[in-house]
């Protein structure tokens, strides 16, 4: 999962567990906050990614 804001960027893996892959510009505190939000919503994020990969856009 990519999280970008202004000139900041971070990449997190969602599987097998949430982990930071790389980042540029975010502070440690910001990264902890982003990771917490991702952890809180991990199941939905994984489900949405799986649906995207299947081509399931939710529209008919």
Predicted model as a PDB file, atoms N, CA, C, CB and O in Angstrom, pLDDT in the B-factor column:
MODEL        1                                                                  
ATOM      1  N   UNK A   1       0.847  -1.157   0.000  1.00 93.00           N  
ATOM      2  CA  UNK A   1       0.000   0.000   0.000  1.00 93.00           C  
ATOM      3  C   UNK A   1       0.894   1.221   0.000  1.00 93.00           C  
ATOM      4  CB  UNK A   1      -0.965  -0.003   1.206  1.00 93.00           C  
ATOM      5  O   UNK A   1       1.868   1.291   0.750  1.00 93.00           O  
ATOM      6  N   UNK A   2       0.554   2.196  -0.858  1.00 96.00           N  
ATOM      7  CA  UNK A   2       1.316   3.433  -0.942  1.00 96.00           C  
ATOM      8  C   UNK A   2       0.544   4.564  -0.268  1.00 96.00           C  
ATOM      9  CB  UNK A   2       1.623   3.785  -2.414  1.00 96.00           C  
ATOM     10  O   UNK A   2      -0.670   4.688  -0.429  1.00 96.00           O  
ATOM     11  N   UNK A   3       1.260   5.378   0.482  1.00 97.00           N  
ATOM     12  CA  UNK A   3       0.677   6.530   1.158  1.00 97.00           C  
ATOM     13  C   UNK A   3       1.514   7.742   0.767  1.00 97.00           C  
ATOM     14  CB  UNK A   3       0.633   6.331   2.727  1.00 97.00           C  
ATOM     15  O   UNK A   3       2.675   7.864   1.156  1.00 97.00           O  
ATOM     16  N   UNK A   4       0.909   8.629  -0.002  1.00 97.00           N  
ATOM     17  CA  UNK A   4       1.632   9.804  -0.495  1.00 97.00           C  
ATOM     18  C   UNK A   4       0.932  11.080  -0.059  1.00 97.00           C  
ATOM     19  CB  UNK A   4       1.756   9.765  -2.028  1.00 97.00           C  
ATOM     20  O   UNK A   4      -0.295  11.169  -0.061  1.00 97.00           O  
ATOM     21  N   UNK A   5       1.735  12.059   0.313  1.00 96.00           N  
ATOM     22  CA  UNK A   5       1.226  13.381   0.685  1.00 96.00           C  
ATOM     23  C   UNK A   5       2.332  14.396   0.416  1.00 96.00           C  
ATOM     24  CB  UNK A   5       0.766  13.424   2.195  1.00 96.00           C  
ATOM     25  O   UNK A   5       3.461  14.256   0.886  1.00 96.00           O  
ATOM     26  N   UNK A   6       1.975  15.416  -0.352  1.00 96.00           N  
ATOM     27  CA  UNK A   6       2.934  16.453  -0.710  1.00 96.00           C  
ATOM     28  C   UNK A   6       4.200  15.800  -1.261  1.00 96.00           C  
ATOM     29  CB  UNK A   6       3.264  17.351   0.514  1.00 96.00           C  
ATOM     30  O   UNK A   6       4.124  15.074  -2.252  1.00 96.00           O  
ATOM     31  N   UNK A   7       5.347  16.033  -0.657  1.00 97.00           N  
ATOM     32  CA  UNK A   7       6.594  15.421  -1.139  1.00 97.00           C  
ATOM     33  C   UNK A   7       6.997  14.218  -0.284  1.00 97.00           C  
ATOM     34  CB  UNK A   7       7.727  16.458  -1.144  1.00 97.00           C  
ATOM     35  O   UNK A   7       8.168  13.839  -0.254  1.00 97.00           O  
ATOM     36  N   UNK A   8       6.015  13.613   0.416  1.00 98.00           N  
ATOM     37  CA  UNK A   8       6.283  12.478   1.295  1.00 98.00           C  
ATOM     38  C   UNK A   8       5.667  11.222   0.691  1.00 98.00           C  
ATOM     39  CB  UNK A   8       5.725  12.733   2.724  1.00 98.00           C  
ATOM     40  O   UNK A   8       4.630  11.275   0.028  1.00 98.00           O  
ATOM     41  N   UNK A   9       6.327  10.093   0.934  1.00 98.00           N  
ATOM     42  CA  UNK A   9       5.836   8.837   0.384  1.00 98.00           C  
ATOM     43  C   UNK A   9       6.224   7.689   1.308  1.00 98.00           C  
ATOM     44  CB  UNK A   9       6.391   8.603  -1.040  1.00 98.00           C  
ATOM     45  O   UNK A   9       7.296   7.692   1.914  1.00 98.00           O  
ATOM     46  N   UNK A  10       5.330   6.709   1.401  1.00 98.00           N  
ATOM     47  CA  UNK A  10       5.634   5.509   2.181  1.00 98.00           C  
ATOM     48  C   UNK A  10       4.957   4.323   1.513  1.00 98.00           C  
ATOM     49  CB  UNK A  10       5.167   5.657   3.670  1.00 98.00           C  
ATOM     50  O   UNK A  10       3.899   4.451   0.896  1.00 98.00           O  
ATOM     51  N   UNK A  11       5.591   3.173   1.651  1.00 98.00           N  
ATOM     52  CA  UNK A  11       5.044   1.931   1.122  1.00 98.00           C  
ATOM     53  C   UNK A  11       4.982   0.928   2.264  1.00 98.00           C  
ATOM     54  CB  UNK A  11       5.902   1.385  -0.072  1.00 98.00           C  
ATOM     55  O   UNK A  11       5.973   0.684   2.952  1.00 98.00           O  
ATOM     56  N   UNK A  12       3.800   0.350   2.451  1.00 98.00           N  
ATOM     57  CA  UNK A  12       3.594  -0.662   3.485  1.00 98.00           C  
ATOM     58  C   UNK A  12       3.145  -1.962   2.841  1.00 98.00           C  
ATOM     59  CB  UNK A  12       2.558  -0.186   4.529  1.00 98.00           C  
ATOM     60  O   UNK A  12       2.352  -1.957   1.900  1.00 98.00           O  
ATOM     61  N   UNK A  13       3.650  -3.065   3.349  1.00 97.00           N  
ATOM     62  CA  UNK A  13       3.134  -4.378   2.979  1.00 97.00           C  
ATOM     63  C   UNK A  13       1.938  -4.656   3.882  1.00 97.00           C  
ATOM     64  CB  UNK A  13       4.239  -5.502   3.112  1.00 97.00           C  
ATOM     65  O   UNK A  13       1.938  -4.284   5.055  1.00 97.00           O  
ATOM     66  N   UNK A  14       0.919  -5.314   3.330  1.00 95.00           N  
ATOM     67  CA  UNK A  14      -0.261  -5.681   4.109  1.00 95.00           C  
ATOM     68  C   UNK A  14      -0.250  -7.153   4.500  1.00 95.00           C  
ATOM     69  CB  UNK A  14      -1.522  -5.368   3.326  1.00 95.00           C  
ATOM     70  O   UNK A  14      -0.966  -7.564   5.414  1.00 95.00           O  
ATOM     71  N   UNK A  15       0.556  -7.937   3.814  1.00 92.00           N  
ATOM     72  CA  UNK A  15       0.535  -9.380   4.017  1.00 92.00           C  
ATOM     73  C   UNK A  15       1.960  -9.899   4.092  1.00 92.00           C  
ATOM     74  CB  UNK A  15      -0.247 -10.089   2.886  1.00 92.00           C  
ATOM     75  O   UNK A  15       2.774  -9.516   3.252  1.00 92.00           O  
ATOM     76  N   UNK A  16       2.300 -10.730   5.026  1.00 93.00           N  
ATOM     77  CA  UNK A  16       1.417 -11.428   5.950  1.00 93.00           C  
ATOM     78  C   UNK A  16       0.987 -10.561   7.133  1.00 93.00           C  
ATOM     79  CB  UNK A  16       2.095 -12.669   6.457  1.00 93.00           C  
ATOM     80  O   UNK A  16       0.014 -10.877   7.818  1.00 93.00           O  
ATOM     81  N   UNK A  17       1.710  -9.474   7.368  1.00 95.00           N  
ATOM     82  CA  UNK A  17       1.334  -8.522   8.417  1.00 95.00           C  
ATOM     83  C   UNK A  17       1.718  -7.134   7.928  1.00 95.00           C  
ATOM     84  CB  UNK A  17       2.033  -8.859   9.794  1.00 95.00           C  
ATOM     85  O   UNK A  17       2.520  -7.005   7.003  1.00 95.00           O  
ATOM     86  N   UNK A  18       1.170  -6.115   8.523  1.00 97.00           N  
ATOM     87  CA  UNK A  18       1.492  -4.742   8.142  1.00 97.00           C  
ATOM     88  C   UNK A  18       2.948  -4.462   8.504  1.00 97.00           C  
ATOM     89  CB  UNK A  18       0.537  -3.721   8.841  1.00 97.00           C  
ATOM     90  O   UNK A  18       3.366  -4.637   9.649  1.00 97.00           O  
ATOM     91  N   UNK A  19       3.709  -4.022   7.500  1.00 97.00           N  
ATOM     92  CA  UNK A  19       5.103  -3.658   7.758  1.00 97.00           C  
ATOM     93  C   UNK A  19       5.541  -2.586   6.769  1.00 97.00           C  
ATOM     94  CB  UNK A  19       6.028  -4.901   7.661  1.00 97.00           C  
ATOM     95  O   UNK A  19       5.119  -2.573   5.613  1.00 97.00           O  
ATOM     96  N   UNK A  20       6.381  -1.706   7.240  1.00 98.00           N  
ATOM     97  CA  UNK A  20       6.896  -0.619   6.422  1.00 98.00           C  
ATOM     98  C   UNK A  20       7.959  -1.164   5.480  1.00 98.00           C  
ATOM     99  CB  UNK A  20       7.471   0.517   7.305  1.00 98.00           C  
ATOM    100  O   UNK A  20       8.920  -1.796   5.917  1.00 98.00           O  
ATOM    101  N   UNK A  21       7.784  -0.916   4.181  1.00 98.00           N  
ATOM    102  CA  UNK A  21       8.763  -1.351   3.188  1.00 98.00           C  
ATOM    103  C   UNK A  21       9.789  -0.253   2.923  1.00 98.00           C  
ATOM    104  CB  UNK A  21       8.061  -1.748   1.880  1.00 98.00           C  
ATOM    105  O   UNK A  21      10.991  -0.514   2.874  1.00 98.00           O  
ATOM    106  N   UNK A  22       9.303   0.978   2.752  1.00 98.00           N  
ATOM    107  CA  UNK A  22      10.199   2.112   2.511  1.00 98.00           C  
ATOM    108  C   UNK A  22       9.443   3.411   2.750  1.00 98.00           C  
ATOM    109  CB  UNK A  22      10.777   2.072   1.067  1.00 98.00           C  
ATOM    110  O   UNK A  22       8.212   3.436   2.745  1.00 98.00           O  
ATOM    111  N   UNK A  23      10.183   4.479   2.957  1.00 98.00           N  
ATOM    112  CA  UNK A  23       9.538   5.786   3.133  1.00 98.00           C  
ATOM    113  C   UNK A  23      10.510   6.906   2.815  1.00 98.00           C  
ATOM    114  CB  UNK A  23       9.004   5.944   4.567  1.00 98.00           C  
ATOM    115  O   UNK A  23      11.729   6.740   2.867  1.00 98.00           O  
ATOM    116  N   UNK A  24       9.935   8.042   2.487  1.00 98.00           N  
ATOM    117  CA  UNK A  24      10.707   9.246   2.185  1.00 98.00           C  
ATOM    118  C   UNK A  24       9.930  10.442   2.726  1.00 98.00           C  
ATOM    119  CB  UNK A  24      10.976   9.389   0.640  1.00 98.00           C  
ATOM    120  O   UNK A  24       8.836  10.742   2.248  1.00 98.00           O  
ATOM    121  N   UNK A  25      10.486  11.113   3.706  1.00 97.00           N  
ATOM    122  CA  UNK A  25       9.931  12.370   4.168  1.00 97.00           C  
ATOM    123  C   UNK A  25       9.037  12.321   5.391  1.00 97.00           C  
ATOM    124  CB  UNK A  25       9.191  12.957   3.099  1.00 97.00           C  
ATOM    125  O   UNK A  25       8.913  13.327   6.089  1.00 97.00           O  
ATOM    126  N   UNK A  26       8.405  11.181   5.680  1.00 98.00           N  
ATOM    127  CA  UNK A  26       7.535  11.103   6.855  1.00 98.00           C  
ATOM    128  C   UNK A  26       8.366  10.982   8.133  1.00 98.00           C  
ATOM    129  CB  UNK A  26       6.567   9.907   6.732  1.00 98.00           C  
ATOM    130  O   UNK A  26       9.410  10.330   8.145  1.00 98.00           O  
ATOM    131  N   UNK A  27       7.898  11.610   9.192  1.00 98.00           N  
ATOM    132  CA  UNK A  27       8.554  11.478  10.490  1.00 98.00           C  
ATOM    133  C   UNK A  27       8.192  10.130  11.108  1.00 98.00           C  
ATOM    134  CB  UNK A  27       8.151  12.643  11.435  1.00 98.00           C  
ATOM    135  O   UNK A  27       7.256   9.472  10.653  1.00 98.00           O  
ATOM    136  N   UNK A  28       8.911   9.721  12.125  1.00 97.00           N  
ATOM    137  CA  UNK A  28       8.590   8.465  12.818  1.00 97.00           C  
ATOM    138  C   UNK A  28       7.185   8.499  13.399  1.00 97.00           C  
ATOM    139  CB  UNK A  28       9.606   8.191  13.933  1.00 97.00           C  
ATOM    140  O   UNK A  28       6.459   7.506  13.343  1.00 97.00           O  
ATOM    141  N   UNK A  29       6.804   9.635  13.953  1.00 98.00           N  
ATOM    142  CA  UNK A  29       5.459   9.765  14.527  1.00 98.00           C  
ATOM    143  C   UNK A  29       4.395   9.610  13.442  1.00 98.00           C  
ATOM    144  CB  UNK A  29       5.302  11.130  15.239  1.00 98.00           C  
ATOM    145  O   UNK A  29       3.392   8.927  13.652  1.00 98.00           O  
ATOM    146  N   UNK A  30       4.604  10.238  12.286  1.00 98.00           N  
ATOM    147  CA  UNK A  30       3.646  10.101  11.186  1.00 98.00           C  
ATOM    148  C   UNK A  30       3.561   8.653  10.710  1.00 98.00           C  
ATOM    149  CB  UNK A  30       4.038  11.017  10.016  1.00 98.00           C  
ATOM    150  O   UNK A  30       2.472   8.152  10.427  1.00 98.00           O  
ATOM    151  N   UNK A  31       4.699   7.988  10.623  1.00 98.00           N  
ATOM    152  CA  UNK A  31       4.710   6.589  10.187  1.00 98.00           C  
ATOM    153  C   UNK A  31       3.975   5.696  11.172  1.00 98.00           C  
ATOM    154  CB  UNK A  31       6.143   6.097  10.011  1.00 98.00           C  
ATOM    155  O   UNK A  31       3.261   4.780  10.765  1.00 98.00           O  
ATOM    156  N   UNK A  32       4.143   5.954  12.470  1.00 98.00           N  
ATOM    157  CA  UNK A  32       3.410   5.172  13.478  1.00 98.00           C  
ATOM    158  C   UNK A  32       1.910   5.393  13.344  1.00 98.00           C  
ATOM    159  CB  UNK A  32       3.874   5.548  14.900  1.00 98.00           C  
ATOM    160  O   UNK A  32       1.126   4.451  13.462  1.00 98.00           O  
ATOM    161  N   UNK A  33       1.512   6.633  13.098  1.00 98.00           N  
ATOM    162  CA  UNK A  33       0.089   6.935  12.933  1.00 98.00           C  
ATOM    163  C   UNK A  33      -0.471   6.254  11.689  1.00 98.00           C  
ATOM    164  CB  UNK A  33      -0.134   8.452  12.848  1.00 98.00           C  
ATOM    165  O   UNK A  33      -1.544   5.652  11.736  1.00 98.00           O  
ATOM    166  N   UNK A  34       0.249   6.347  10.586  1.00 98.00           N  
ATOM    167  CA  UNK A  34      -0.184   5.694   9.343  1.00 98.00           C  
ATOM    168  C   UNK A  34      -0.289   4.188   9.551  1.00 98.00           C  
ATOM    169  CB  UNK A  34       0.796   6.010   8.185  1.00 98.00           C  
ATOM    170  O   UNK A  34      -1.271   3.571   9.138  1.00 98.00           O  
ATOM    171  N   UNK A  35       0.713   3.596  10.187  1.00 98.00           N  
ATOM    172  CA  UNK A  35       0.686   2.148  10.427  1.00 98.00           C  
ATOM    173  C   UNK A  35      -0.510   1.754  11.294  1.00 98.00           C  
ATOM    174  CB  UNK A  35       1.995   1.692  11.098  1.00 98.00           C  
ATOM    175  O   UNK A  35      -1.147   0.731  11.041  1.00 98.00           O  
ATOM    176  N   UNK A  36      -0.818   2.552  12.309  1.00 98.00           N  
ATOM    177  CA  UNK A  36      -1.968   2.253  13.164  1.00 98.00           C  
ATOM    178  C   UNK A  36      -3.263   2.283  12.364  1.00 98.00           C  
ATOM    179  CB  UNK A  36      -2.045   3.249  14.328  1.00 98.00           C  
ATOM    180  O   UNK A  36      -4.116   1.409  12.518  1.00 98.00           O  
ATOM    181  N   UNK A  37      -3.405   3.286  11.514  1.00 98.00           N  
ATOM    182  CA  UNK A  37      -4.612   3.396  10.688  1.00 98.00           C  
ATOM    183  C   UNK A  37      -4.710   2.205   9.746  1.00 98.00           C  
ATOM    184  CB  UNK A  37      -4.610   4.719   9.884  1.00 98.00           C  
ATOM    185  O   UNK A  37      -5.784   1.627   9.581  1.00 98.00           O  
ATOM    186  N   UNK A  38      -3.601   1.840   9.133  1.00 98.00           N  
ATOM    187  CA  UNK A  38      -3.606   0.679   8.236  1.00 98.00           C  
ATOM    188  C   UNK A  38      -3.970  -0.581   9.008  1.00 98.00           C  
ATOM    189  CB  UNK A  38      -2.233   0.508   7.551  1.00 98.00           C  
ATOM    190  O   UNK A  38      -4.779  -1.378   8.534  1.00 98.00           O  
ATOM    191  N   UNK A  39      -3.390  -0.775  10.184  1.00 97.00           N  
ATOM    192  CA  UNK A  39      -3.719  -1.956  11.000  1.00 97.00           C  
ATOM    193  C   UNK A  39      -5.202  -1.984  11.362  1.00 97.00           C  
ATOM    194  CB  UNK A  39      -2.868  -1.975  12.283  1.00 97.00           C  
ATOM    195  O   UNK A  39      -5.834  -3.040  11.328  1.00 97.00           O  
ATOM    196  N   UNK A  40      -5.755  -0.819  11.710  1.00 98.00           N  
ATOM    197  CA  UNK A  40      -7.166  -0.739  12.083  1.00 98.00           C  
ATOM    198  C   UNK A  40      -8.093  -1.104  10.920  1.00 98.00           C  
ATOM    199  CB  UNK A  40      -7.490   0.660  12.580  1.00 98.00           C  
ATOM    200  O   UNK A  40      -9.218  -1.555  11.138  1.00 98.00           O  
ATOM    201  N   UNK A  41      -7.619  -0.909   9.685  1.00 98.00           N  
ATOM    202  CA  UNK A  41      -8.451  -1.127   8.498  1.00 98.00           C  
ATOM    203  C   UNK A  41      -7.877  -2.194   7.565  1.00 98.00           C  
ATOM    204  CB  UNK A  41      -8.614   0.176   7.737  1.00 98.00           C  
ATOM    205  O   UNK A  41      -8.289  -2.291   6.410  1.00 98.00           O  
ATOM    206  N   UNK A  42      -6.941  -2.986   8.054  1.00 97.00           N  
ATOM    207  CA  UNK A  42      -6.233  -3.960   7.218  1.00 97.00           C  
ATOM    208  C   UNK A  42      -7.168  -4.902   6.472  1.00 97.00           C  
ATOM    209  CB  UNK A  42      -5.290  -4.767   8.065  1.00 97.00           C  
ATOM    210  O   UNK A  42      -7.000  -5.122   5.273  1.00 97.00           O  
ATOM    211  N   UNK A  43      -8.142  -5.453   7.168  1.00 96.00           N  
ATOM    212  CA  UNK A  43      -9.031  -6.424   6.529  1.00 96.00           C  
ATOM    213  C   UNK A  43      -9.748  -5.796   5.331  1.00 96.00           C  
ATOM    214  CB  UNK A  43     -10.059  -6.961   7.546  1.00 96.00           C  
ATOM    215  O   UNK A  43      -9.813  -6.391   4.256  1.00 96.00           O  
ATOM    216  N   UNK A  44     -10.280  -4.602   5.525  1.00 96.00           N  
ATOM    217  CA  UNK A  44     -10.981  -3.938   4.423  1.00 96.00           C  
ATOM    218  C   UNK A  44     -10.018  -3.603   3.290  1.00 96.00           C  
ATOM    219  CB  UNK A  44     -11.676  -2.662   4.920  1.00 96.00           C  
ATOM    220  O   UNK A  44     -10.355  -3.785   2.119  1.00 96.00           O  
ATOM    221  N   UNK A  45      -8.832  -3.119   3.621  1.00 96.00           N  
ATOM    222  CA  UNK A  45      -7.847  -2.792   2.594  1.00 96.00           C  
ATOM    223  C   UNK A  45      -7.482  -4.022   1.775  1.00 96.00           C  
ATOM    224  CB  UNK A  45      -6.591  -2.193   3.230  1.00 96.00           C  
ATOM    225  O   UNK A  45      -7.381  -3.943   0.550  1.00 96.00           O  
ATOM    226  N   UNK A  46      -7.285  -5.153   2.434  1.00 95.00           N  
ATOM    227  CA  UNK A  46      -6.963  -6.397   1.726  1.00 95.00           C  
ATOM    228  C   UNK A  46      -8.133  -6.831   0.843  1.00 95.00           C  
ATOM    229  CB  UNK A  46      -6.608  -7.518   2.731  1.00 95.00           C  
ATOM    230  O   UNK A  46      -7.931  -7.247  -0.297  1.00 95.00           O  
ATOM    231  N   UNK A  47      -9.347  -6.734   1.366  1.00 95.00           N  
ATOM    232  CA  UNK A  47     -10.527  -7.100   0.580  1.00 95.00           C  
ATOM    233  C   UNK A  47     -10.671  -6.207  -0.650  1.00 95.00           C  
ATOM    234  CB  UNK A  47     -11.791  -7.010   1.443  1.00 95.00           C  
ATOM    235  O   UNK A  47     -10.978  -6.693  -1.739  1.00 95.00           O  
ATOM    236  N   UNK A  48     -10.451  -4.910  -0.481  1.00 93.00           N  
ATOM    237  CA  UNK A  48     -10.551  -3.981  -1.607  1.00 93.00           C  
ATOM    238  C   UNK A  48      -9.469  -4.266  -2.649  1.00 93.00           C  
ATOM    239  CB  UNK A  48     -10.442  -2.529  -1.113  1.00 93.00           C  
ATOM    240  O   UNK A  48      -9.731  -4.201  -3.851  1.00 93.00           O  
ATOM    241  N   UNK A  49      -8.270  -4.578  -2.197  1.00 90.00           N  
ATOM    242  CA  UNK A  49      -7.182  -4.892  -3.129  1.00 90.00           C  
ATOM    243  C   UNK A  49      -7.504  -6.167  -3.909  1.00 90.00           C  
ATOM    244  CB  UNK A  49      -5.841  -5.051  -2.369  1.00 90.00           C  
ATOM    245  O   UNK A  49      -7.306  -6.226  -5.123  1.00 90.00           O  
ATOM    246  N   UNK A  50      -7.998  -7.183  -3.206  1.00 92.00           N  
ATOM    247  CA  UNK A  50      -8.369  -8.432  -3.876  1.00 92.00           C  
ATOM    248  C   UNK A  50      -9.457  -8.192  -4.911  1.00 92.00           C  
ATOM    249  CB  UNK A  50      -8.838  -9.472  -2.853  1.00 92.00           C  
ATOM    250  O   UNK A  50      -9.402  -8.746  -6.009  1.00 92.00           O  
ATOM    251  N   UNK A  51     -10.450  -7.369  -4.569  1.00 93.00           N  
ATOM    252  CA  UNK A  51     -11.528  -7.051  -5.511  1.00 93.00           C  
ATOM    253  C   UNK A  51     -10.973  -6.302  -6.722  1.00 93.00           C  
ATOM    254  CB  UNK A  51     -12.626  -6.211  -4.817  1.00 93.00           C  
ATOM    255  O   UNK A  51     -11.376  -6.570  -7.853  1.00 93.00           O  
ATOM    256  N   UNK A  52     -10.070  -5.385  -6.496  1.00 91.00           N  
ATOM    257  CA  UNK A  52      -9.448  -4.635  -7.584  1.00 91.00           C  
ATOM    258  C   UNK A  52      -8.700  -5.578  -8.521  1.00 91.00           C  
ATOM    259  CB  UNK A  52      -8.492  -3.563  -7.027  1.00 91.00           C  
ATOM    260  O   UNK A  52      -8.809  -5.461  -9.742  1.00 91.00           O  
ATOM    261  N   UNK A  53      -7.946  -6.505  -7.956  1.00 92.00           N  
ATOM    262  CA  UNK A  53      -7.163  -7.446  -8.772  1.00 92.00           C  
ATOM    263  C   UNK A  53      -8.065  -8.387  -9.570  1.00 92.00           C  
ATOM    264  CB  UNK A  53      -6.222  -8.266  -7.881  1.00 92.00           C  
ATOM    265  O   UNK A  53      -7.693  -8.835 -10.655  1.00 92.00           O  
ATOM    266  N   UNK A  54      -9.245  -8.683  -9.034  1.00 91.00           N  
ATOM    267  CA  UNK A  54     -10.216  -9.529  -9.753  1.00 91.00           C  
ATOM    268  C   UNK A  54     -10.950  -8.741 -10.823  1.00 91.00           C  
ATOM    269  CB  UNK A  54     -11.228 -10.138  -8.775  1.00 91.00           C  
ATOM    270  O   UNK A  54     -11.629  -9.334 -11.662  1.00 91.00           O  
ATOM    271  N   UNK A  55     -10.832  -7.428 -10.815  1.00 89.00           N  
ATOM    272  CA  UNK A  55     -11.559  -6.597 -11.744  1.00 89.00           C  
ATOM    273  C   UNK A  55     -12.964  -6.293 -11.292  1.00 89.00           C  
ATOM    274  CB  UNK A  55     -11.595  -7.242 -13.068  1.00 89.00           C  
ATOM    275  O   UNK A  55     -13.790  -5.831 -12.080  1.00 89.00           O  
ATOM    276  N   UNK A  56     -13.247  -6.550 -10.017  1.00 81.00           N  
ATOM    277  CA  UNK A  56     -14.560  -6.298  -9.434  1.00 81.00           C  
ATOM    278  C   UNK A  56     -14.616  -4.845  -8.985  1.00 81.00           C  
ATOM    279  CB  UNK A  56     -14.848  -7.265  -8.243  1.00 81.00           C  
ATOM    280  O   UNK A  56     -14.147  -4.502  -7.899  1.00 81.00           O  
ATOM    281  N   UNK A  57     -15.193  -3.995  -9.829  1.00 68.00           N  
ATOM    282  CA  UNK A  57     -15.253  -2.564  -9.513  1.00 68.00           C  
ATOM    283  C   UNK A  57     -16.512  -2.195  -8.760  1.00 68.00           C  
ATOM    284  CB  UNK A  57     -15.165  -1.745 -10.777  1.00 68.00           C  
ATOM    285  O   UNK A  57     -16.670  -1.046  -8.348  1.00 68.00           O  
ATOM    286  N   UNK A  58     -17.421  -3.156  -8.571  1.00 64.00           N  
ATOM    287  CA  UNK A  58     -18.639  -2.869  -7.854  1.00 64.00           C  
ATOM    288  C   UNK A  58     -19.711  -2.234  -8.709  1.00 64.00           C  
ATOM    289  CB  UNK A  58     -18.343  -1.995  -6.713  1.00 64.00           C  
ATOM    290  O   UNK A  58     -20.785  -1.893  -8.213  1.00 64.00           O  
ATOM    291  N   UNK A  59     -19.426  -2.070 -10.005  1.00 58.00           N  
ATOM    292  CA  UNK A  59     -20.423  -1.522 -10.913  1.00 58.00           C  
ATOM    293  C   UNK A  59     -20.825  -2.574 -11.924  1.00 58.00           C  
ATOM    294  CB  UNK A  59     -19.893  -0.266 -11.621  1.00 58.00           C  
ATOM    295  O   UNK A  59     -20.037  -3.459 -12.260  1.00 58.00           O  
ATOM    296  N   UNK A  60     -22.037  -2.477 -12.403  1.00 51.00           N  
ATOM    297  CA  UNK A  60     -22.524  -3.444 -13.394  1.00 51.00           C  
ATOM    298  C   UNK A  60     -22.690  -2.794 -14.735  1.00 51.00           C  
ATOM    299  CB  UNK A  60     -23.843  -4.060 -12.955  1.00 51.00           C  
ATOM    300  O   UNK A  60     -23.091  -3.452 -15.695  1.00 51.00           O  
TER     301      UNK A  60                                                      
ENDMDL                                                                          
END                                                                             
